[in-house]
Amino acid sequence: MTVPNAVRQAKTLPVTPARRRRATERRARSDYWLFLAVLGLLTIGLLMVYSATYTLGYLNYRDTTYFVRRQFVWALLGLVLLLLLWRFDYRIWQRYTVPLMGGTLAVLLLLLLMGQSVFGAQRWLFGNSVQPAEFAKVTVVLYIAHWASSKGESIRRLDTGLIPFSVLVGVVCGLILLQPDFSTALLIAFTAGVMFFVAGAELAQFVAAGLIALFTIITVTTRADYRVARIQAFLDPFGQADAAGYQITQTLIAMASGGLLGQGLGSSRGNVGVLPAGHTDVILAIVGQELGLVFTLLILALYLFVGYRGFRIGAHAPDAFGTILATGVTTLLLFQALLNVAVVTNTVPFTGITLPFISYGGSSLVTSLVSVGLLLSISRAEPVENEES
């Protein structure tokens, strides 16, 4: 059975005594392995934020814990929201997807008029503490999961499937590109595309959406001089080490200097003023420098484990909404992590994107933990495998 067929059949599963019995066992079957893996990544993140910023905090604020204290507060807020979402049935969010989506579009529009500009990008509200595009990722996933799960076979039609899907994703990504925030727009577009396919869209529709996205990416990239410079730096970073290739060369040098076991926790203090965004977008380079290749691979294994648990939750969700939502949330987290790794290793041209649970940044951290809360809520409703009725 293909995934789209499984989604469609999930909408008509019979109510059996076994399924009623499972309703009373949901709390016991919550995916604690997923929760523990995320707690592990979160702990590593707090440790690495402190290690990467204690010198920076002292130099700028005379406080070595300045950055990690703020990250800790955001982590507590995110964990509280995670636990609340875990407790409540994920299906209640189907009632609020339309107002959430409307509010998201309104805030993204407001951001273009009143947002705080930092380094030429207008992405923040309330100073530089809240980044609405981060929260847009979750609301888009919720809305598409509800919309797609309600379409059934009609999602295969052009007028009720591909066209409204493309318009929605295009509007959201367009508003985010105007900030400009290319990496978040790419992340949302890719995640939405995966959800669209899992919901039952025809392969031809999926390919068509992909071609539209590819054309948009090429157009957006080639019309911005700084993005063209990043592509050139990607092709020959050390040849432009004093210009557009500076950040990626320093990132690669930091990672390579760690070897197998690293130089030791806190050794990256010498990167203050040398490695831009060392505690945010390229914190994985700090991990590689201080803790080495072995620990870096362990972190990547944790992300893959989170991805496995997330897709497993989606595969066993009791309805189409749960399946599509879990797929979207997991794709969002996993693709963001893989894209960050690709950027740090110069596998793709440099673009600013945080490493979930580890990079410094309140909006990103809270959004990632909220996403896990939705997954854990779905896991509480996960059917028992091979249970007889």
N, C-alpha and C positions, 0 to 999 in steps of 0.2 A: 504493500500500500504506500503510495507516495505521500509526502507530507501534506500537500494541499488537499488530497482526498481525505486524509485523516482529520484535517481541520473541519472539513464539511460534515463528516460523519459524527464528529464530536458533538455537533449541535443536536443530534437526534438520539443520543445514548439513552437506553431505557432505564427507568427508575426501578431498581431491584432492591430486595432486602439487604443485599451486600452493600450497595451504594448508600442506602440509608444508614447502615451500621458504620460506614466509613465517615459519615458526617460527624459522629461523636469522637472520632479518633484523630481529627485533623491536627490538633495541637501537638500530639505525641509524634506525628510524622513530619513536623517542620524540618526543613533541611538545615540541621545544625552544622553539618560539614561545610556548607556554604558560608554560614555565619562565622565559623571559626577561621576559615581561610581569609575572609574579609577583615576580621579582627587582626589576623597576622599581618596583612598588608598595611592596615592602619597603624599598627604599632611600629612597623618598620618605617613608615612614612614620618611619624612623629620623631623618631630617633634620627632619621636622616635630615629632616628639616632643621633640627637643633644642631647637628654636626656641621651642616652646610652654612648655617647663618649665625653661629654664636660670635664669630669675629665681626661679621657685618653688623650685627645688632649692637655690639660694643662700640664700633667705630661711629655709627650713625646716631645711636640713642643712649649710649653708655649703659646698655642692658643686654647681656648675652642671651637672655631668654625672650627678648622682645618678639621675635617671629614665632617661636614654638608655642609661646603662651597664646597667641592669637589663633594659631592653628589648632591648639588644644580646645579652645572655646568653640570653634567651628566644628571640631570633631564631636564634642559633646552634643551640640545642637543636632548634628546629623544623626547621631546614634539615638537620640530621643525620637526624632522623626521616623527613623528606621523601626524602632520598637513599636511605635504607634501604628505604622502602616502594616507591620507584621501581625498585629493583633486583629485588625479589622479585615473583613472580607473584601478582597480586591474588586469584586463586582460592583460595589457601591460607586466606584469611580466612573462607571458608564453613565451615571446621571449627570455628571459634571464635566464631561469632556468638551462639550460645546462652549459653556462659559469659560472654561480654562483656556481653550484655544482662542476665543475672542479676546480674553484678557492678555494673553501672550502677544497677539498681534498688536494690541493697543500699546503695550509697554515697549515693544520693539519700535513702533512708530514714535512714541514719546522719547525714546532714547536718541533718535536721530535729531530731535529738536532740543533736548535738554541734557543729553548725556555728557559725562565728564570725559574729555579728551586726554589720553595719555599716550605719549610716543606716537602721535598721529592717528591713533585709533579711538573711535568714540564708542566704547563698549561698556562703560560703567555708569551706575547711578550711585548717589550718596557718596561722593568722593570717588574712591576707587575700591570700594568694599563689596559692591554687588554687581554681578555681571549677568544681566537678564538672558543672554543667549544660552547660558548654561542651563537655566531652568526651562528654557524653551525646548531643550532636547527631550525632557521628560514629558512635557505636555503634548508635544508632537507625537511621541510614541503612544501615549494614552489615547489621543484622538484617532490616530490611524488604526489602532487595535480595535477600538469601538466601531469606527466606520467600516473597516474591512470585514469584521466578524458579522456585521449586520447585512452585508451585501449578498452573501451566498453565491449562487451561480452568476448573478448579474455582474459580479466584479470582472468577469471575462469580457463584458461588452465595452465597446469604445466609449459610449456616452455615459455609462454609469460606473466605469472602472478607470481606464487609463486617463481620460481627460480630467475628471475632478481630482484624481490623485496627483497628476502633474501640476495642476493649477495650485493646489494647496502647498505642495512641497516647494514649488517655484516661488510662491509669494513669501513663505517663511525664509527660505534660503536667500532670496533676493534682499529682504530686509537685513539679514545678517551680513551679507556681502557688502552692503552699503556702509557698514560700521568702520572699516572692513574687517571681517573675521572669516577668512577663507577656510580654515581648518574645521571650525564648527559647522559651517554650511556643508562642507564635504561629508562630515560625520553624519549629520542629519539626513542628507540625501542618500547616502549608502545604506544607513539603517532602515529608512523608509522603503527603499527598494527591496531589501531582503524581506521585510514584513509584507509588502505587496505580493511578492512571489509566493511566500508561505501561505498567504490567505487564499490562494487559488488562481492567481492571474495566469494567463497563458504565457508560455515562454516567449512568444513573439512580442507581447506587451512588455515583458520584462526587458527584453533586448532593446525595444524602442525607447523605453524610459532610460536605459543605460546609455544609449547613443545621444539622447537629448542632454543627459548629464555630462557626457564626455565633451560634447560640443560647447556646452556652457563653461566647463573647466578650461578648455583651450582658449576660448574667447576672453574669459576673465584674466587668465594668466598672462596672455600675450599683450594685453592692453595696459598692464601696470609695469612700469619700469623696474620697480624694486622686486617684483616677482620674476621678471626676466633675469635680473641680476642673481637671484637665488638659484635659478636653474643653471646658470653659467657657473656659479660657485659649486653647485652639486656635481657638475661634470669635472671640475678641476679645482677642488677646494684649496689645496696648498699652493696652487698657482695664483690664487687671489687671497692669500692669507692676511694681507694687510688691508683688504677692502671687504667685498661682499662675503668672502670665504672665512672671515676672521672667527665668527662664532663656531662654525662647524669644525674648523681646524682645532680650536681650543678644546672643543668637546671630544673630538677623536683623540687628541693628545692626553686628555684627562683619563679617558677610558683605558687607553693602551698602557698608561703608566701604572695601572693597578695590578697587572699581571693576573695570576691565578687566584691569589689569596689577598691581594690588596695591600696598600701601604699602612693601613690602620685607621680606625675610626677617628675622625677629626683632622686627618692629615690634609684635607682639601682646603684648609684655611688660607693657603697660599693662592687659591683661585679667586679670592676677593678682589674685584676690579679687573680680573683677567678673563674669567668665564662668565659672560652675560647670562642672566636667567639661570644661574647655577642651582638655585633652590626651587625653581618653578618648572619651566619647560624641559630643561636638560638635567634634572636631578639624577637621572639614571647614570649619567656620566660621573657624578659624584659617588654614587654607589659603586660603580666599577673601579674608580680610583681608590676608594677607601677600603672596600670589602672584597674586591676582585671578581674575576669571571665566575667562580664557583657560586658565590652568593647571588650574583646577578642572574645566573641561570635558575637558581632556586626561586627568585622572585618571578621570573617568567613562567616557571612551572606552576606557581600559585595562581597566576592569571589564567593559565590554560585550565587549571582545575576549577576555577570560578566559572569559566566558560562552559566546561563540561556539565557542572551542576545546574547552571542556568538553562542550557538546552535540554537537559534531562527533565527539569521541572516543566518546561514548555511541552515536551513530548507526552507527558503524563497528566497535563492539565485537564480538568473535566469538561471544559467548553472551549469553543473557538476563540473567544475573547482572551481567555487565559493563555492559550497556546500562542497566539499572535503577540500578546503583550510580553510574555516571557521571552519569546524570540527576539523582539525588538529591544528590550532592556539588556539582554545578554549581548546582543550584537553591538549595542551602544558602548557597553563597558569594554568588551573584548577588542573591538576595532579601534577604539580610542587608545587602548594600551599598546596594541600592535603598531598603530600609526606613530605613537610617540617613540617606540623602540626603533622603528624604521627611520625616523628623523634623526635620532641621536646617533645612529650607526651610519648615517648618510646613505641609506638605501633608497630614500626618496628625497626630493628637494626640501630644504628647511622650511618649516611652518610652525607657528607657535601653537602647541597643544600640550596640555598637562597630562601627567601620568596618574591615572585614577588611584585614589587613596594615599598616594605618596607625595606628589608635588605639593608645594605650598600654594594655597589659594582657597579661600572660604567657599565661594560659589561652586567651584568644581567639586570640592570635597563633599559638601552637603548634597549636591545633585547625585553624586555617585552612591552615597549612603541611602538616599531616598529610593534610588533605583533598586538597590538590594532589598530594601523593605518591601517593595512591590513583589519582587521575586519570592521572598520568604512567605508573603501572604498567599501567593499562588501555590507554594509548596504545601501549605496547610490543607489545601483541597486536592492534593495529588492522589489519584486512585492507587490502590494497592495492586501491584502487578500480579497477573495470573490468578486473581481471586475468583472463585466460582460463585455464581449467583444461586 
